[in-house]
Structures are given as C-alpha cells and as structure tokens.
C-alpha cells in the first residue's frame, strides 16, 4: 500500500468511478441478504429441522393439508422451537455487532483505515457463507447456527463502514440517487445468483439428497460471489479517517506480518505488545465515550432526534420481518418451496422498482412524506399477515398480496432512510464513520429487540401471526415520530 494511501483524497466527491465502486459493493454483498437471510438458507434450515409431515383435514375446504413436525433443539436441558432458536441466533449476531462497531469505527477514524475494516468484515461474512456448506443435519445444527451468526456479523459489520462512505463521496443532491443505485445493484445481483442457485437445486438435482448437495454448493457460490465482486470496490474506494501522530510503535495486532517480527528497534516484541494493549484499551474506552457524545450531539438537533427515534421504531419491524419472512411463509401457511422462492424473487425485482420510484417521488414530495407512505404500507402488511389463516382456500393469494406490498416498500424505505440521515448530518464532516456507527448501532439495537420479541412470540404462541402483529405497533410509533420532522419540502437539492 502506498505510504499516503490512508490520507483523504481531494476532489473525490461525485467522482463517477468512486461512486460506481461504492454502489458495486451492494452488488457483491446483497447475495447474503437474499440467499442466506431470505430464501435458500432459511428453507434449507427448515427442511433439516423438520422431522416429518403429518396430514390434517380442513373442514372449511374439505381437503387434507401437510403440516410439518419439527425437531426440537435442546439447550441446557430445555427444548426450543427451531424457528425460535434461529431468531435468537440472529439476536446474538446483532448484539456482537452493537458491541464491536463503535470500537472499530473509533479505531478506523484514529488510524485512517476504514476501508480495511470494510474488507475484514466482508471476508468474515464471505468465508462464513462458505462454512454453511458444512451444515448437513441436526447432528451439527449448532455449527450451522454458528456460521449463520458469523456471516450476519460480517454482513452487518461491513455496512457500518460502507454506509459511512456515502457523505464522503457524494454531495447532498446526489445522495438519494446514489443510495437507491446501490440498492438496485444489490437487488439485481442477488436475483442473478439466486436464479443460478435455483437452476442447480431444482434442475440439476435428481433427488432430495442431490438437492441438499447443490444447496450447500449455493452457499459456497454466495461466499465466492461476495468475496470476488467486492474486489472492484476495494480497488477504487479511497481510505478515510483522521490519522493521529501518536500511534503504537508497531500495530502488531492489526497486521499479522508484524507478529513475526523481532521489533528490535522498538524495544522487542513484548514491549510493542504492551504498547498495543494500552492503545487498544484506550480506544475501547474512548470509542464508547465518543458514541455517547455523538448520540448527545445528534439528539440535540431537533430533526435528527425525531428522525433517529422514528428510524429505531420502524427498523424494529422492517428488519425483523426481512429476517423472518421466509420462515413465516414456510411454517405459517406451509407454502411449497418453489412457490416461496419464486415469491421472494419477485419481491426482489419489485424492490428495484420501489427503490427507483421512491427516489423519484422524494424529489416531488420530500423524504419525510415518502418515508411516511412506506411505513403506512408496512402497517397494512403486518395487519394482513396477522389475519392470514392457512385453512382459508385463498390464503396463498393473500400471502402473495402481502408480499407485493413488502416488495414495493422494501427497497424504498431502506434507501430513503440512509440518504435522509446522510442529508441531515453536518456537511463535509470528518466524523462520518462515527455518525454512521451510531446509526448502525441504533439499527442493530432495533433488530435485537425485534428478533427477540419475534422469537419469544413464536415460543409463547407456537405461531408467527402474533409476532407479525406486534411489529405493527413499532411501525405506528415510527410513523408518529417522523411527522415531527420539520424540514423544507420541495424540489431544492437539499430538500427532505
């Protein structure tokens, strides 16, 4: 790496190559969201944790339906529903991200290498996706859950640093479009890979065992895709951060090559290690001080206070439903695997249209009104999901209708949230990593709360309908709070 590569590169805002490279990371990492979070892995997990299927007669339709009988997962002598354990495992992964991201963001700002941290979490996520190929049944279900956790940490941890580049590389009038462009790239890329995986699983596989084999190959392809296509981003994206003069004598804990040096000029290995430990201890203490300081600063601004409060509440619902939607379709209405995957693919395609549409609409009516419309549609989706009844002969079409609503608002609300927050931040700030670390910590806290509530509701009621209903309460709170945002609404370049 060139000696001055860590310094902030001048005149990088609105550089087409850099903006394309930034958006291209969505193309690389979004395959995790679709393959691992939304479609193939949840279905694979559901199949491996299903012991058998029993037939139940439905009086309303006069038909027999298949109802799965699940393996229970025993932890410390207590049995749990596998879907609940999956939800709790996601809660753990987001708790890890919440604890790590402020420390790592502070460290990145201190030594000026946030791109390096983006790379680390990218590679952690990609290799963990490949590791899921070793999950073959109930005998190693905890191995599968472990790699699911580390893949989630890699994905969400990388987004802390990825999102913080947005205000660094684009002026405010470009941020809505660039944010939406990233999501569009991601939706297209993930659909391409899922189609490839489905061809392997449903066309090349001759029986159920071969289908499982090709599913595991799909996990390998997901990791390889994420790792490979991210190289374009890492090649063109610059480093950022304030580099302090007073650093440890040699950062042995951040560069594996330095671990094997004798460090004679710095007083020997143990002296360097001692200096490193002291440095990292100070970083941990300072990082949380900085996080709370940034929180107080952000919440002192009226608009940021109401936006972040709203963002927290609607993220509880939005992100939790993203993570649990596939298991809902599989467990709650027993939708066939091919129909479920096709539905999720159509949602992704619809999300591309939604992201572009909401970006266009924000120029007409402002971000606040666009976010409000999206939240209202989410509430409609949650209430509709609660009233789904698998004994209803039209339940499948009702599920498709809910999926259509979610597809429309999925990309739009995510893209608008990211760009709205970016617009509200101080312009040309060198603290963007810390600001976005707070944003991401808030989002992860929302997911921790959401997945915990969802999993607890499943364990209590043995279904997901009450869990879906509970999410509507959080969306409603977010809707009320976003209406307190007082900003200029119009066609101006900085309008919100």
N, C-alpha and C positions, 0 to 999 in steps of 0.2 A: 504494500500500500504506500503511495507517495506520502512524504513527510507532512505535507499540508492538506492531506485529503480530508482531515477532520474539520477544517475550517469551513465556515458557511460560505458557499459560493455566491458571488454577487450576481445580480440580474438573472436569477433563476425563476422568478415569478412569471407565470403564464408562458413558460418555455414549452412548446408543443411536445418535444421528446420526453421531457421530465414528467409532464402531466400524463402522457400516454403510458410511461413506465409505471407511474404510481397507480393508475387505473388498472393496469395489467395484473397487478398483484391480486385484485379481485377475481380475475380470470383464473389465477393459479390456486387461490385458497378456497374459493367458494365450492369446489368439488367436495370439500369436507362437509359443508353445510348440507348439501343435497344427498350425497352418497352415504355419509356416516350418520349425520344427525336426522335426516328426514326420510330417506327411502330404504336403501338396501340393508344397512346395519340394523335398524330397529326391527325390520321384518325378519331378518336372519336371527336376531336375538329372540324374537317372539317364537319362531319355529323351534329353536334349540331349547327354549324353556317351556315348551308345550309337551306334556306327557302323552296326551291322546285327545280325541274329539268324541263328544257324546251327542246323541241326537235328542232334540226336544221338539215336541209338537206344539205349533202355534195355532190356537183356536181361531184367531181373527182371520188368518189366511188359509187355514186348512192344510198347511204344509209343515214338513219336518225341516228343521234347520240344524246345522252343525254348530256346537258350542265347544270351544277349546277348554281342556282341563290342564291347568298349568302345574309345572313343578314348583314347589315352594323352595325358597332359598333360606337355609338356616344360618343365623349369625348369633353367636353366643347363646345357643340353645333355644332361640326364638325363631319361629318361621315367619317369613315375609312373602308377600306377593312379588313376583319378579319385576313387574312394571314399577312397583313402588321402590324396589332396590335400584332400578335403573334411574329413577328420578332422584333418589338420594345420592347416587354416584355423581350425577351432574351437579348437585348442590355442593359436593365436596370439591369438584374441579373448579367451580367458580369461587369458592372460599379461598382456594390456593391462589387464584389469580388476584383476588382482592388483597391478599396479604403481600404478594410479590410485586404487583405493578407499581405502587408508589415508590418502593425501594429501588426498583430497576429504572424507573423514569428519572428519579433523582440522580442515580448513578450515571445514566445516559447523558443527562444535562451537564453533569460535572466533568466527565471526561470526553464529551463530544462524540459519542458513537451510537446514537440511537438506531442507525441503520444496522449496526452489528447485533443489537438486541432483537431487532425485527428478524434478522437472519436466524438467530438462535432459536426463537420460538417457532419460526417457520419449520426448521429442521426437526425440532422436537415433535411438532404436530405431524409432519410427513412420515417420520420413522414410526411413530405410534400407530398411524393408519396401517402401515405395513405390518406392524406387530399384531393387529387384529386378525390377521390370517392364521394365527396360532390358536385362536378360539374355535374349538371344534365341538363342544358339548358341555353338559352340566358338570363333567369332571374337571373342567378348567374354566368355569364361568367367571371365577374371580380374576383370572388372567385377562379375560375379555373385558371385564369391567375396569381393570387397572389401565389397560391400553386405551379404553374409552375415556378415562379420566385424563390421562396424559395428552391424548390427542386434543381434547377440549381445552386443556391448559395451553397447549401450543397454539391453537387457533385463536382463542380469545386473548391470550397474552400478546400475540403478534399485532392484534388490532389496536392495542394501546399505542404502539409506536407508529403503526400505519396511519391511523386516523390523524395523529398529531402532525403529519406532513401536510395535510390539506391547506391550512392557512399559510404554511411556509412557501408553497409552490404556486398558489393561485390567489389572485385578488378577489375581493368580496363579490364582485359582479360575476365572477367565473365559478364560484364555489358550488352553487346549486347544480349547475350543469355538469361540473366535473364529478361531484359526488354521485349524481344519478348515472353518469357514464361508467363509473366504477361498478355500481350495482348491475348495470346492464351487461357489462363484460362478464361479471360473475355469473349471472343467470344463464347467459349463452354458453359459457364454458362448462358450467356444471351440467347443463342439459346434454351437451355433446358427449361428455364422459358417461353419464348415466345411460344414454342410448347405447353406447359401446358395451357397457356392462350388461345391459338387459339382453343384447344380442347374444352375448356369451352365455348368460344364465338360462334364457328361455328358448334359444335357437340351437346352440351348440350342445347344451346339456341334454342327454338322452334319458336320464332318470333323476330321482331326487338326490342321490348321493353326488352325481356329477354336478347338479345344480349348486349344491353346497360348496363343491370344489371351486367352481367358477365364481361363486360369491366371494370366496377367500382371495381368489385372483383379482377380483374387483377392488378389494382393499389394498392389494399391492399396487394396482394401477393408480388408485387415488393418491397414495403417498408419492409415487413416481411423478405423477402429473403436478402435484403441488410443489415438489422439490424442483422439478425441471423448469416449469414455466416461470417460477419466481426468479430465476437467474437473470431474466431480462430486466426485471425491476431492480435487482441489486446492482446490475451493471450501470444503470443510468441515474439511479436516485442518489443524490448527494448526502453526505453526513451533515448533521446539525448538532449544535449544542455549545454552551459556553465552556471553554476549556480553561481550567484553573492552572496556575503555575505550580501550586503546591500539591503534587501527587506523590504517592508512594514511590520508593526508589525503583521498583520494578513491579508491574501489576501481574504477579505470578498466578493469581487466581483467575485472571481473565484471559490468559494466553498460555495454553498448555505447553507451548515450546519453551517458555521461560522456566517451567517447573524443573526441567532437567539441566538448567544452567547452574554453575557454581556460585555466581553472583559475587565474585571476589572483590570487585570494585565497590560494591555496595555493602560490604561487611559480612558477606556469607549468606547462605540460603535462609538460615533461621532468623537472622536479623531482618532480611527482606520479608519473610513470612510474618514476623511480629509487626512490622510496619504496615503490612497489608491488612492484618486482622484489625489493627487500630483504625485504619482508614475505613474499612467496611462497617465497623461498629458505629463510627461517626456518621457514615452515610445512612445507616438504618435509622438512627435517632433523628437525624436532620430530615430524612425523607418524610417521616410521619408529621414532624413539626411543619414541614413545608406543605403537606397535604391539608392539614387543618388550617394553615394560614391561607392557602389558596381557597379553601372552602369558605372561610370567613370573608375573603375578598370578593368572591363570586356572589355569595348570598347578600353582600352589602349592596350590590347592584340590583335594583328592583326587577328589571326584566329577566336577568339571569336567575334570580331567586325563583320567580314563578315558572320560568321555562324548565329549570332543573328539577323543581318539585313535580311539575307535570310529567316530565320525562321519566322520573323514577316510577311514578304510579302506572303510567301506561306501559312502561317496559316490563313491569311485573307480569302483566297479561300477555303482551305481544311476544316476548322472548320465550316465556313458558309454553305458550301454545305452539310456537315454532318447534320447540324441542319435543313435545309430547303428541303432536298431531297424528303422526303415523300410528303410534300405539293406540290412539283413540279410534282410528278407523279400523284397525285390526281387531282390537279387543272389544270395542263397544258395539259395533254393528257387523263384525266378522266379514268385512269386505274382502273379496278374493284378492290375492297378491297382485295379479296382473292389473286388475282394475284400480287398486290402490296406487300402484306405481304410476300408471298412466295418469291418474288424477293429479298426483304430485308433480308430474312433468308438465301437465297443462297449467298448473298453478305457477310454475317457474316461468313458463312462456308468457302467461298473463301478467306476471310481476314485472317483466321487461316493459310491457306496455304501460303498466301502472306507474313505474318509476319515471318514465319519459312524460307521461300525462301529468303527473303531479308536479314535476319540474316546470312544465309549461304553464300549468294552472297557477303555480305560485307567483308567476310574473303578472298574472291578471288580478288575483285576489289576495296575494300575500301569503307568506308561510304559515302564519297563525291560523288563518281560515282553512288552509289546506290540511294542516295537522288536525284541526277540529273535525273536519269532514271524515278523515281517515279513522279517528277514534270512534266516532258515531257508528261507522260501518263495522268496526271491531266489536262494539257492544251488541249490535244486531247479530253478528256471527256467534258470539258467546251464548246469547239467549236462545238462538235457534238450535245450537248444539245441545243445550240442556233439555229441550223438548223432543230431541230425537228418540225414537222408540224402535228397537230392532224388530219388533213384532209388526210394525207398520209395513205393508207391502211396498210403500213408496219411500221407505227410509233411505234407500240407495240414492234416489234422485234428490232427496232433501240434503243428503251429505254432499252431493255434487254442487248444489246451490250454495251451501256454506263455503265450500272450497273455492267457488267462484268469487265470493266476497273477499275471502282472505287473500287470494291471488292478486286482486286489484289493489288492495291497500298494503300488502306486504312490502314490496319494494319502495312504494311511495313514502310511507311513514319513516322507514329507516333512512332513506336518502335525505328527506326533509329535516329529520332530527339532527343528523350530522352536520348539514350545511347551515341550519339555523343557529346551532350552538357556535359554529365557527364564525358566523357573521356577528354574533353578539360579543365575541372576545375582543380585547384591545388589539388594534391593528398593528402589524409588524412586531409583535411581541416575541422575545426570545424564550418565553416560558411556555410555549405551546405544548411541549411534551407533558409538562406538569399539569397544565389546564386540561388536556385530554386524558391524562391519567385520572384526574378527579371524575371526569365524565364517564370513563370506563369503569372506575370503581363503583360509581353510583349505579351504572347499568348492571354490574355483576351482583351488587347487593340486592337489586331488584330481582334478578334471576334466582339468587339464593332463596329469597323469600318466596318467590313464585313456585319454584320446583319443590321446595319443602312443603308448602301448602298443598300443591297438587298431589304429591306423593302421599301426604297424610290423609287427604280426602279419599284417595284410592284405597288406602289401608282401612279407613273407617267405614266407607260405604260399599267397598268392593266394586265400584264402577267409577267412570270418569265424568259423568254428567254433572254431578255436584261440584267437581273440581273446575269444570268449564264455566259453570255459573258463577263461582267465586271470583273468577278473573274479571267478570263484567264490572264488579264493584271497583276494582282498581282502574279500569278504563274510565269509569264515570268520574272518579276523583281527578284523573289526569285531564279530562275534558273541562271540568270546572276551573282548574288552576291555569290552563293555557289561555282561557278567556281573559285573565287578568294581565296578560302581556300587552303592554301599551307601546306600540311602535308604529312607525309610518307604514301605511299600506298603500301601495301604488306601483308604478312602473319604474321607479328610481332604481339605480343599480344596486343600492344597499338596502332596498326595502325588505321588510319582513312581515 
